[in-house]
Amino acid sequence: MKYLLGAACVCIFFVQTLQAADKNMPGISPAEDQKSFVEYFSKRFPSVPFQEFGNGIYALDEGQRAQWEEIEQFPPYEFAVDAGKALFETPFANGKSYGSCFENGGIGVRQDYPYFDSGSGQVKTLELAINECRENNGEKKLKYKKGDIAAISAYMAFTSRGELLNVKVPDEPAALAAYQDGMQFYYEKRGQLNFSCADCHVQNAGQNIRADSLSAALGHPTHFPVYRSKWGELGTLHRRFGGCNKNVRATPLDAQSESYRNLEYFLSYMSNGLEINGPGARK
Amino acid sequence: MANQIKIRAKQKDGIATVKCLISHIMETGTRRDSKTGDIVPAHFIEEVTLKHNGKVVMTANWGPAVSKDPYLSFKFKGAASGDSVTISWIDNKGESQSVEDTIK
């Protein structure tokens, strides 16, 4: 009973601080948040040029970068991009194709995702849009973590290489709420190990975690979907979210669940201005 | 998707560097099907041959330890731009593939 009261007090306090009129409170102004986010990492890693952050740990560690550069000479995701292109260009049973669902025929649009759809009041990610396209054309949805969805997403990302990530949070309460929800998820502790995403990727970016190294949060979404050597195949961002949650022994959420979409929304906004470099190759 | 071989061959000062990415399932034969519990049959490349102008310059004997979609990089002397290189493989099921390219 006392515990419940205490928790309720904390909740009210947190909500009140979020609603405070102070523009310096995190979550109130996404643009200000993004500025501080980038400033933090620039100060932490002063020798790393801004655009290099899209390369994750390979921007921070020379030895690992050398290995990655060799892999990139003949990237393992090439087959998947070819497969994705073939899937993208194959028409549905009704004769229409993916291109009809997207701006510019779906070519060079990756940098505009995710976006807040005011009509349905939710964040739409690229993978969600791909499946919506399928459903609207009488096809079954694809599974969200790997396989065909990753291949199509990889091809679309590939056509956007070099474009700057340009996620927008419109000045609407629902959009801001989704952004704040993503931000809250990022900084909340979770799991048996009681870590937040920020504990590893903000506070301890560049440090080792057992035998591996932690990449910086800045630049995280730009190279997805990703070919992870560990997976031996492509996987989507939400596949990785689930994996990370499992790593801290928290129950993973479903790919494309509202929480993960809001999380992707927040994370992507923080990386605005970085080049799309997907699909990427990682350990 | 059918097997593919992507190949890039360059030469510098007479030394050719051939890099290729071979799509192949490279099934070890020790994994079990998650639904039936049966062993997934072994299916992996056993031999890779690289020919330069028709002459074999490299033979590789692979096995189940090589991962899916293997990447191979190989250098050899005595190459000139315009020469042909052919990479071929045979797997334990007797399937094979071969691709030819010109050294740049």
HADDOCK unambig.tbl for C-alpha pairs under 7 A between the chains (distance, minus, plus):
! none
